[in-house]
Amino acid sequence: MKLDFNLNLSQEQRLVMTQQMQLSIKLLQMSSCDLREYIDNEFTENPMLEGNFDTVQEEGNYQDKIDYKEMIKYLEFDNYGSQNYGSYDSDNDVSPFNFITKKQSLTEYLHEQVLECNEDEFIKTIVGYMIENLDSRGYLSFPLKDICRELEISEKLGKEALDVLQDLEPDGIGAKDLKECLKIQLIKRGILDENLEDIIDNYLDSIADNKYINISKALKITPKEAQSCGDLIKTLEPKPSRGFYTGEEVKFIIPDASIRKIDGEYFVIMNEGALPRLSINSLYKQIINNKGDKQAEEYVKNKLNSAMFLIKSIEQRKGTLLRILEKVIKKQIEYFDKGQKYLKPMSLKEMAEELEVHESTISRAVRDKYVLTSMGTIKIKDIFTTGLTSNENGGEDVAVVNIKKKIKTLVDEENRIKPLSDQVICNELNKKGLNISRRTVAKYREELGIRSSSKRKRI
């Protein structure tokens, strides 16, 4: 067997992503909050960077101070209202934000109730252990036998502690699964009967599918009675933990810009206060001029290049967003004047072609970005929407968001005893001059979270 070791030359194109290109793309798609956090990290690692971060010089959590100042900047940025927020001197005045209550977790809420209940301290300790083993829904999914074995207690004692836990608020806490959770809530209301218990144990899927005829036949009750039971069960809370603090911090929404009408003309005003103003530390430039220490000189040069590229990338991010918003204004003047109903179809591809950039650049630039308008704070991505051609108004395109609103209106106004099928909705929209198919109606209906006609039907 003969091996061929000949060398062949071939020519091909490849895009090599440098670290700087990757960083530029990363910064472009960051939200203001994420970019602020990134800048904070760079500021601590790169001595060449200087910036005005406006942090409060007090003891405490640094991130809390950042969030506080971000809120203040947001209020300063919002000049639509005539309300005077006044000045706040961090040294002399009492901040109104000091009176915002601390978020309470579910476990904290439950532990407080246990402290106040009239039970033996040993029982309270067992209940406390169970509280710490609740899952994110508020269920105690571990078998009681396993808990008793781990704590080396009798099952009778464990059951006593579990009863105490399940008697706490919110109703349904400490259940082993969804079915027990629902039953506990009905027991506390004093309305759990044989039919409700049977439906919860065996026919939850039928309730979800609106199959009350099947339930009525199985339980030998009328369809109306089965539907009433289903309506009652739907009022119960499947996740007792809902509404409690889960441990994840909520970030403030900081608009990158505002769109304002001044003397009859719309302008884009970038939110200069959303990010710190960065500059180069002039003291370190002296090291570059000092030719004595090559290692120090090389280190400073690398940090200088990194700092300058970061400043340049942030400016490019701002410039790209500004150009996009200026084009948005030209396209959507009626939307800003008259509201959501007048939103015109506008795709990322169209915007990319107008600005002569790649579509992915537009997608990254508007990702997680917000703009302040007379209608409130709007996610920029939501202004971009596809459309369908209407036979009315000279064949003008209608935004999908407005078509979805028409579908929702038709469903809201329907006779629930005879709900509208997708084909009927399609026919109604076609009468209004919208070229739309039944399959498209079904797709938009599902995206709106509206169930099919069979599952909306009432008896």
Secondary structure, DSSP 8 states (H G I E B T S, - for coil): ------------------HHHHHHHHHHH--HHHHHHHHHHHHHH-TTEEEE-----SSS-HHHHHHHHHHHHHHHH--SS--------TTTS--GGGGS----BHHHHHHHHHHHS---HHHHHHHHHHHHT--TTS---S-HHHHHHHHT--HHHHHHHHHHHHTSSSTTTT-SSHHHHHHHHHHHHT---HHHHHHHHH-HHHHHTT-HHHHHHHHT--HHHHHHHHHHHHTS-S-TTTTSB-S--------SEEEEEETTEEEEEE-GGGS-EEEE-GGGHHHHH-TT-HHHHHHHHHHHHHHHHHHHHHHHHHHHHHHHHHHHHHH-HHHHHH-GGG---B-HHHHHHHHTS-HHHHHHHHTT-EEEETTEEEEGGGG-B-EEEBSSTTT-EEEHHHHHHHHHHHHHTS-TTS---HHHHHHHHHHTTB---HHHHHHHHHHTT---HHHH---
